[in-house]
């Protein structure tokens, strides 16, 4: 019995660090890996003029080549619906006009992120390609949206002439 216990302890002593190394490698494969909160939005016009947005609730998830994101850019936190599960048409319009949400695959190479949504609030975004400049420093990430095209290659006119969105995210811990 003591012999079996010694083998079990030896196995755990050797196996546990290996599992930790594998887990660390998987998590560190992308600097975006994990959960993030949007803390700032900046809209930069083609002439360089910048306007700050006011992000409200948000969540960005990146894991194993997949992502999911959702945020509200409404100027203030949206009020609750008068009837919690039956919003009026006006309440629905106000809430959903300020939402950005999509999920799908992502590919990160150096400082360039490409999103390919498989689900989105706007159907024209599904199967599109969005190109984003990325900077990650510790628990802060900056995403600079510079181009988006539908699956048919139609460019989003917002980006013509160099306009861009800049999102600042902070990593969520526990």
Secondary structure, 3 states (H helix, E strand, C coil): CHHHHHHHHHHHHHHHHHHHHHHHHHHHCCCCCEEEEEEEEEEECCCCCEEEECCCCEEEEEECCEEEEEEECCCCCCCCCCCCCCCCHHHHHHHHCCEEEEEEEEEEECCEEEEEEEEECCHHHCCCEEEEEEEEECCEEEEEEEEEECCCCCECHHHHHHCEEEEEEEECCC
